[in-house]
Each structure stands twice: as C-alpha cells, then as structure tokens.
Amino acid sequence: MRVLVADDHSLFLEGITLILRSVFERVEITQVQSWPEVHKLLYRQPHWDLLLLDLFMPTRSHWEQELDAISAMLSQDANVCVVSASCDPQHIQTVFKAGIRGYLPKTSNLQELKTALQKVSSGQIYIPEQCWQTQKIKSSIKITNRQQEILNLVASGKSNKQIANSLGLTEGTIKRHMYNIFQIFNVANRVEAIDYARNIGILSKWG
C-alpha cells in the first residue's frame, strides 16, 4: 500500500506515520511538506492508494485552487482525506465539492483517526460526528423529497423492486433516482450512499 502524507509540521508527519504503520500491515509512506511538493510528486507518480493532505501548507496560491488542481490530477477512485486543524463548515463543504472522500480534524482522537484511515482507504466517505452535526454541512447536501424517501427505504434494507412496489413506481425509475443520489453524494454504490447519508445526518431515525 502506497500512502502520501502532506503536512508542514514534522511532528505531525512522524505521528501519522506511526499510526499508519499500526493500521496497515504493509505500507510505503512518502512525506512532503508543501502544496508544490504534492503537485511535483503526483506529476511523477500519479498512482497512490491513499493521500492525507493538510489544507494550510505553504502554497503559491489559495488552498482551494491547490485542491482543485490535485483533484483534476487524480482518478475518480482516488482515496483522499484532508487532515486539518480547521473544522470550519465552509472549509468542509469546499473539500467535499472537490471530490475528496474524507475530512478529519486534527483534534480527533486516535480511534477516530484509525477509523477514518480504514474507511477512506477502502473508498468510503468519512466525516466525523463533530463536523457533520453542523447544520451548514447538512444543508449543503441537496436531495429531493422523493430521493430522501427512497434513501430511507434503501437504508431499511429494501431492494429496488420492493421500493418500486411500495411507492407505485417502476424499478427503472428507482434506479434513476439511485443513480442521481450516487452523483450528488459522489459515491459508487448503495452501501457508500447509506454510510454517507448517516454521517451527514440526513436519514430518518429508522434509516
């Protein structure tokens, strides 16, 4: 497993390296300390299993522009997690709009960090509870009432056919709604969609 860790604090780099080695059996870790170094390394070696990126590293431009450029260089299935001292809702919204899979505040405890690493490395979405409970994060995810209804039924374990029968719709219509939900959440399947919806708190209590 190849991991790129980018942070301008040497102590954090060493700490996260030790944690990575405790979570994954075989891991090759590369450390950099600025956005230009990230760009340079990705240009030479574009294929990584996991990237952990700090937002506020030395940069030639704003971190949002750096993140957009990084996202454009990576494949759709790239596993990227931002690890930042900030839990600003605007920062988190911007990160996920760029297609990043995880956001982890540096105030997180060891178990949260390990959970984030395991989820993001396997292609899942990760937002810690202290972040997704913020209403601004929830309100940034726009789905229709019908999509919400279908999502709740998917979370209860119903198949597309069962949902279609329950709502008086065709199975093809349910599939189209699910495809749209995947696009909105930037996920690849039903399991990831439910996991993401639970993380951001938009499932009903029975979902």
GICORTA-V709580 format. One record per backbone hydrogen bond with DSSP energy under -1.0 kcal/mol. NH is the residue of the N-H (numbers start at 0). CO is the residue of the C=O. If there is no record, write none. Layout:
BEGIN
<<NH CO> <NH CO>>
END
This chain:
BEGIN
<<2 27> <3 49> <4 29> <5 51> <6 31> <12 8> <13 9> <14 10> <15 11> <16 12> <17 13> <18 14> <19 15> <20 16> <21 17> <22 18> <23 19> <27 0> <29 2> <31 4> <34 57> <37 33> <38 34> <39 35> <40 36> <41 37> <42 38> <43 39> <44 40> <48 1> <49 1> <50 78> <51 3> <52 80> <53 5> <56 54> <65 61> <66 62> <67 63> <68 64> <69 65> <70 66> <71 67> <72 68> <73 69> <77 74> <80 50> <81 101> <82 52> <83 103> <91 87> <92 88> <93 89> <94 90> <95 91> <96 92> <97 93> <98 95> <99 94> <100 79> <101 79> <102 125> <103 81> <105 83> <107 104> <112 108> <113 109> <114 110> <115 111> <116 112> <117 113> <118 114> <119 115> <120 116> <122 119> <123 118> <125 100> <130 127> <131 127> <132 128> <133 130> <136 133> <137 133> <138 134> <140 137> <147 143> <148 144> <149 145> <150 146> <151 147> <152 148> <153 149> <154 150> <155 151> <156 153> <157 152> <162 158> <163 159> <164 160> <165 161> <166 162> <167 163> <168 163> <173 169> <174 170> <175 171> <176 172> <177 173> <178 174> <179 175> <180 176> <181 177> <182 178> <183 179> <184 180> <185 181> <186 181> <192 188> <193 189> <194 190> <195 191> <196 192> <197 193> <198 194> <199 195> <201 196> <206 203>>
END
